[in-house]
Amino acid sequence: MAGVVRDGRAMVAGMSPLLVEGRFAFVTGAPGLLAVALAMFREAEGMSLIVPAAHAPEAVAMRCITLQVQSALDGVGLTAAVATALAAEGIACNMVAAHHHDHVFVPEESAARAVEVLLALQARAAG
């Protein structure tokens, strides 16, 4: 993999969105699910988890799109570009930044369209 990318346009041009297998859900107050959680964040109101949707059948099912560029944690522009492009198409998104990559969670029914939108955004940035 190439090195860490900091430039906003370069991050978008190299993001190569990949739809991850599986369905996910955001839940709160479920410490028993910590072992199966994809991610955890402690908020003032309690612990939030992202878990496989099978563990939270009442929650909204989300799909995860991993942006495969290794974006710098101090890089500027990737989140804004992705969220703006998806919002223009009426697609809700929840961004999760991890150490190596950014991950975009979208409603399950919007996942295929979201990937199309992100690939078009990437192509425009690559020029």
LINHU-V678244 format. One record per residue. N is the residue number from 1. PHI is phi in whole degrees, 0 to 359 (999 if undefined). Layout:
n->N phi->PHI
n->N phi->PHI
This chain:
n->1 phi->999
n->2 phi->295
n->3 phi->289
n->4 phi->292
n->5 phi->252
n->6 phi->252
n->7 phi->291
n->8 phi->303
n->9 phi->296
n->10 phi->294
n->11 phi->297
n->12 phi->294
n->13 phi->296
n->14 phi->253
n->15 phi->290
n->16 phi->39
n->17 phi->299
n->18 phi->233
n->19 phi->285
n->20 phi->281
n->21 phi->297
n->22 phi->102
n->23 phi->239
n->24 phi->227
n->25 phi->218
n->26 phi->265
n->27 phi->225
n->28 phi->231
n->29 phi->58
n->30 phi->232
n->31 phi->300
n->32 phi->292
n->33 phi->264
n->34 phi->304
n->35 phi->294
n->36 phi->255
n->37 phi->290
n->38 phi->282
n->39 phi->207
n->40 phi->218
n->41 phi->218
n->42 phi->270
n->43 phi->246
n->44 phi->303
n->45 phi->278
n->46 phi->141
n->47 phi->276
n->48 phi->253
n->49 phi->233
n->50 phi->250
n->51 phi->232
n->52 phi->304
n->53 phi->301
n->54 phi->299
n->55 phi->272
n->56 phi->215
n->57 phi->298
n->58 phi->276
n->59 phi->273
n->60 phi->292
n->61 phi->283
n->62 phi->240
n->63 phi->247
n->64 phi->252
n->65 phi->246
n->66 phi->269
n->67 phi->272
n->68 phi->282
n->69 phi->291
n->70 phi->273
n->71 phi->280
n->72 phi->290
n->73 phi->298
n->74 phi->258
n->75 phi->288
n->76 phi->240
n->77 phi->121
n->78 phi->296
n->79 phi->301
n->80 phi->298
n->81 phi->296
n->82 phi->295
n->83 phi->297
n->84 phi->295
n->85 phi->297
n->86 phi->290
n->87 phi->299
n->88 phi->298
n->89 phi->260
n->90 phi->74
n->91 phi->255
n->92 phi->289
n->93 phi->214
n->94 phi->236
n->95 phi->267
n->96 phi->232
n->97 phi->263
n->98 phi->248
n->99 phi->296
n->100 phi->263
n->101 phi->217
n->102 phi->258
n->103 phi->231
n->104 phi->246
n->105 phi->259
n->106 phi->232
n->107 phi->304
n->108 phi->309
n->109 phi->290
n->110 phi->257
n->111 phi->299
n->112 phi->297
n->113 phi->295
n->114 phi->300
n->115 phi->298
n->116 phi->301
n->117 phi->299
n->118 phi->290
n->119 phi->295
n->120 phi->295
n->121 phi->299
n->122 phi->299
n->123 phi->299
n->124 phi->295
n->125 phi->291
n->126 phi->286
n->127 phi->70
